[in-house]
Amino acid sequence: FPADLPPSIPSSDPTGRKAAVAVPAAVNAARIQQRVIVKNRKCHRAQADKTISLLNTFIFTIAVK
């Protein structure tokens, strides 16, 4: 398994492992989406912020589980 896991997550924990992979990917996707939205139309900034806050909720949910 990838060695770039955060040391706080034991590799024997499948949920933690999944979160460690899913969270950075999701954050990356949101950043790219935000960049595209901002580049296309400045007025869509609110939509991008909404996406980010939604994502943060999602990440928090994974972290709690």
ZAMARGU-4260 file (C-alpha; in steps of 0.2 Angstrom, whole numbers, plus 5000, padded with zeros to 4 digits):
<rodrens>
0) 5000/5000/5000 | 5006/5018/4997 | 5019/5024/5010 | 5012/5042/5010 | 4999/5038/5022
5) 4998/5050/5037 | 5007/5042/5052 | 4992/5044/5063 | 4982/5032/5052 | 4987/5013/5054
10) 4987/5004/5038 | 4977/4990/5045 | 4962/5002/5047 | 4953/5001/5030 | 4941/5016/5034
15) 4956/5027/5039 | 4965/5021/5023 | 4951/5025/5012 | 4948/5042/5020 | 4967/5046/5018
20) 4966/5042/4999 | 4948/5050/4996 | 4951/5066/5006 | 4966/5073/4997 | 4958/5068/4980
25) 4942/5077/4984 | 4951/5092/4990 | 4961/5093/4974 | 4945/5091/4964 | 4937/5105/4973
30) 4952/5116/4971 | 4953/5113/4952 | 4934/5116/4951 | 4935/5132/4960 | 4950/5138/4949
35) 4940/5134/4933 | 4924/5143/4940 | 4934/5158/4946 | 4943/5159/4929 | 4926/5158/4919
40) 4915/5170/4929 | 4920/5180/4944 | 4902/5180/4950 | 4902/5161/4952 | 4913/5163/4967
45) 4898/5160/4979 | 4895/5144/4970 | 4913/5138/4973 | 4913/5143/4991 | 4897/5133/4993
50) 4906/5118/4985 | 4921/5120/4997 | 4910/5121/5013 | 4900/5106/5007 | 4916/5096/5004
55) 4922/5101/5021 | 4907/5094/5029 | 4910/5078/5019 | 4928/5077/5025 | 4922/5080/5043
60) 4909/5066/5041 | 4923/5054/5035 | 4935/5059/5049 | 4922/5056/5062 | 4917/5039/5056
</rodrens>
